[in-house]
Amino acid sequence: MLISRDQLVASHEEFRRLAQEHTQYEKRLNLLTEKRYLTDDEKLEEVRLKKLKLRLKDQMESIERQFRPVQHNQVA
């Protein structure tokens, strides 16, 4: 059975937590990218947030894979 991200957010506590963190990082990144110039600290924060977002995305995709049906490769 295939499960959607919305269903995972509603039913899987860890996935929901990861999605919320990802959204928070995305909002902060959006604020930084709206600025014309970034301080050195803001540039470091931007890099750190991008890495954190990517890590969260990887963790969320790992959870999603657990709920995908197994597909067997067929030779034609």
C-alpha positions as a Markdown table, in Angstrom:
| # | Residue | x | y | z |
|---|---|---|---|---|
| 1 | Met | 0.0 | 0.0 | 0.0 |
| 2 | Leu | 1.3 | 3.4 | -1.0 |
| 3 | Ile | 1.1 | 6.1 | 1.7 |
| 4 | Ser | 1.2 | 9.8 | 1.0 |
| 5 | Arg | 3.3 | 12.4 | 2.8 |
| 6 | Asp | 0.2 | 13.9 | 4.2 |
| 7 | Gln | -0.8 | 10.6 | 5.7 |
| 8 | Leu | 2.7 | 10.2 | 7.2 |
| 9 | Val | 2.5 | 13.6 | 8.7 |
| 10 | Ala | -0.9 | 12.7 | 10.2 |
| 11 | Ser | 0.1 | 9.3 | 11.5 |
| 12 | His | 3.9 | 9.0 | 12.0 |
| 13 | Glu | 5.2 | 11.0 | 14.9 |
| 14 | Glu | 8.8 | 11.1 | 13.8 |
| 15 | Phe | 8.0 | 12.0 | 10.2 |
| 16 | Arg | 5.8 | 14.8 | 11.5 |
| 17 | Arg | 8.6 | 16.2 | 13.7 |
| 18 | Leu | 11.1 | 16.0 | 10.8 |
| 19 | Ala | 8.6 | 17.8 | 8.5 |
| 20 | Gln | 8.0 | 20.6 | 11.1 |
| 21 | Glu | 11.8 | 21.1 | 11.5 |
| 22 | His | 12.2 | 21.2 | 7.8 |
| 23 | Thr | 9.6 | 23.8 | 7.4 |
| 24 | Gln | 11.1 | 26.0 | 10.2 |
| 25 | Tyr | 14.5 | 25.8 | 8.5 |
| 26 | Glu | 12.9 | 26.7 | 5.1 |
| 27 | Lys | 11.2 | 29.7 | 6.6 |
| 28 | Arg | 14.5 | 31.0 | 8.2 |
| 29 | Leu | 16.3 | 30.4 | 4.9 |
| 30 | Asn | 13.6 | 32.4 | 3.0 |
| 31 | Leu | 14.2 | 35.3 | 5.4 |
| 32 | Leu | 17.9 | 35.2 | 4.8 |
| 33 | Thr | 17.5 | 35.0 | 1.0 |
| 34 | Glu | 15.3 | 38.1 | 1.1 |
| 35 | Lys | 18.2 | 40.1 | 2.5 |
| 36 | Arg | 20.3 | 42.1 | 0.0 |
| 37 | Tyr | 23.5 | 41.4 | 2.0 |
| 38 | Leu | 24.3 | 38.7 | 4.6 |
| 39 | Thr | 26.7 | 39.1 | 7.4 |
| 40 | Asp | 29.4 | 36.5 | 7.8 |
| 41 | Asp | 27.4 | 34.9 | 10.6 |
| 42 | Glu | 24.3 | 34.9 | 8.4 |
| 43 | Lys | 26.2 | 33.2 | 5.6 |
| 44 | Leu | 27.4 | 30.5 | 7.9 |
| 45 | Glu | 23.8 | 30.1 | 9.2 |
| 46 | Glu | 22.6 | 29.8 | 5.6 |
| 47 | Val | 25.1 | 27.0 | 4.9 |
| 48 | Arg | 24.3 | 25.2 | 8.2 |
| 49 | Leu | 20.5 | 25.5 | 7.5 |
| 50 | Lys | 20.8 | 24.0 | 4.0 |
| 51 | Lys | 22.8 | 21.1 | 5.4 |
| 52 | Leu | 20.3 | 20.5 | 8.2 |
| 53 | Lys | 17.4 | 20.7 | 5.7 |
| 54 | Leu | 19.1 | 18.1 | 3.4 |
| 55 | Arg | 19.7 | 15.8 | 6.4 |
| 56 | Leu | 16.0 | 16.0 | 7.4 |
| 57 | Lys | 14.9 | 15.4 | 3.8 |
| 58 | Asp | 17.0 | 12.3 | 3.7 |
| 59 | Gln | 15.5 | 11.1 | 7.0 |
| 60 | Met | 12.0 | 11.7 | 5.7 |
| 61 | Glu | 12.7 | 9.9 | 2.5 |
| 62 | Ser | 14.0 | 6.9 | 4.4 |
| 63 | Ile | 10.8 | 6.7 | 6.4 |
| 64 | Glu | 8.8 | 7.1 | 3.1 |
| 65 | Arg | 10.7 | 4.1 | 1.6 |
| 66 | Gln | 9.5 | 1.9 | 4.5 |
| 67 | Phe | 6.0 | 2.5 | 3.3 |
| 68 | Arg | 6.5 | 2.0 | -0.4 |
| 69 | Pro | 5.7 | -1.3 | -2.0 |
| 70 | Val | 8.7 | -3.4 | -3.0 |
| 71 | Gln | 9.2 | -3.3 | -6.7 |
| 72 | His | 11.0 | -6.3 | -8.3 |
| 73 | Asn | 12.9 | -5.7 | -11.5 |
| 74 | Gln | 11.6 | -7.7 | -14.3 |
| 75 | Val | 13.7 | -8.8 | -17.2 |
| 76 | Ala | 12.0 | -8.3 | -20.6 |
